[in-house]
Amino acid sequence: MVTVSPEKSDASPSWAYALQLPHDPLAPRVARVTLRAVLNGHGMARIADTAELLASELVTNAYRHSGGPAMLRLRALGGGRLQVSVWDADPHIPPPFDKPHGTLRPVPAEADGGRGLFLVCHFADAWGGYALGDDLFGRSGKLLWCEVGPPPWTVAAPEGVGA
């Protein structure tokens, strides 16, 4: 059997992938590997390191604090930008996602945790979270999300612009 993998996707610049993750200690690793494959396939390798860190922290938080399955969603926003979101079954919005932007405070040195989501807020261009009410299927929980992309000066201008 031969597998064909184009260097860059010919698909629409608007795409989304979702990955269901069981409550398993391997979930963050599976999320990182999947994210890197998606970004490489869509020609977005230059943001892979940052996006991988962000996704790993969000999935790790879901694994450690929800006790159930999680879902990772990757969505292209255009211009080389990516939205990473993670759903889990626990409706509690953890700090610093429970506060408006601009209210980040360093995590105390003696704290047992809290550094992962602080890293997300520091390295993401935008971030947020919200609790989800019960839906038709009895699901609830929360969704934490962040956005990342190349700095504006690294995005190439369309052909014919600025030349």
N, C-alpha and C positions, 0 to 999 in steps of 0.2 A: 504494500500500500504506500502511496506517495502522498505526502502532505504538502500543500502549496501555501506559502505565507508571503504575501506581497510585502515589500519594504514599507510602504505607506498605504493606508487605506484609500480606496477610491470611493468610499461611501461618503455620505453627506457630512459636512462639518458639524452637524448637530446629531449627536448619538447619546445613548445611555445604556449602561450595563448594570445588572443587579445580580448579586451573589448572595445566596442564602448560606448562612454560617451556623453550624450547630454549636452548642455550648461545649467547646472543646479547646484545650490549651493550644492546639495547632491553628486555631482560627486566625489569629493575627498574621501568622506566616503565610497561610493560604491567601489571605487578603493582599498581602504585599506582593506575592508572586503574581497573582491575577492582575493587580493594578499595573505592575511593570509591563506585563505582556500586552495589556490593553493600550497603554500609552505608547509603547514601542510600535505596536501595530498601526496606531493612528499618527505616527510621526511627532509625538509629543515627549520624546525621551528627555528633552532638556529640563522638564519640570518633574521628572520621575523621582528623583531623590527626595525633594521636599514633599511631594504628594504621598510618597511611600511612608515617610515619617508621620505625616498627618493621619493617614488612614490607619496605620498601625496603632497609633495612640488612641484613636476613636474606637477601634475594634477591641483593643485590650481593655479599655474602660468598660465596654459592653460585656465582655467576658467576665471581668472581675466583679462587676456590680449588679448584673441583671439575673444571673442564674438560669438563663434560658437562651434560646437562639437569638441570632442577630441577622441583620441584612446590611450589606454594603452596596451603595449605589454610586456609580461614577457617571457623570454627565458633562459632556462638552458644552461650553458656554460660548464658543466662538473666540477668535483672536488668540488661540492657543491656551485658553483658560479652562479650568476644570473645577467642577463642584464635586466634593466627596461628602457623602452623607451616610450615617449609620443609624439604623433603627434598632432598638432593643425593647424588651417588655417592661422595663422599670420606668414608671412615669416621672421619677425624681430627676430634675434638671440639676446637674452638679455645678459647683462653682468652677470656673468663672463664667460658665455659659448661662447662669441664672441672673446675670447682671447686664446692663446695657454696655455697649462698647465704651472703651475709655476708662473703665473702672478696674483694670487689672492691677493687682497688687502682687508683689513677689510672694512666693510660698515660703513660710518660715522654715529655717534650716532644720528645726526639730520635728517638722511634720512628717508623718508616715507616707503620705501620698500627695497627690494634687499637682505634681509637676508635669505629668503627661498632657493634661488639658491646657495647662499654662503654656506649654510648648506649642500646642496647636494654635492658640490665640496669638502667640508671638510670631509664628512663621506663616500663618494664613493671611491672605489679603482681606478676607471677610469671614465671619463665623457667627454662628447662632445656634439656638436650640429651642425646641418647644415640645410641650407634652401633647400627646395625642389622646383623644377621647375614644371610647369604645366604638368600633365600627360594626358593620353587619355581621362580621365573622367573629366578634368578641375580642378583637385585638385592641390593645391599648399600648401604652408605653411612651417613648420619646424618640425624637429625631434630633441628632446633633449633626451639624453640617459645617463645612468650611469651603472656601474657594482659594485657588492658587493659580498663578499664571506667570508667564515670563514678564520681566520688567518691561514697561512700555518702550524703552529705547532698544530692546532686542527684537521686537516684532517687526518683521520686514514690511515695508510699504508695498502696496500693490504695484504691479508693473506699470510703468508710465507715470507714476506719481513721484515727484521729487527728482526726476532724472533730467 
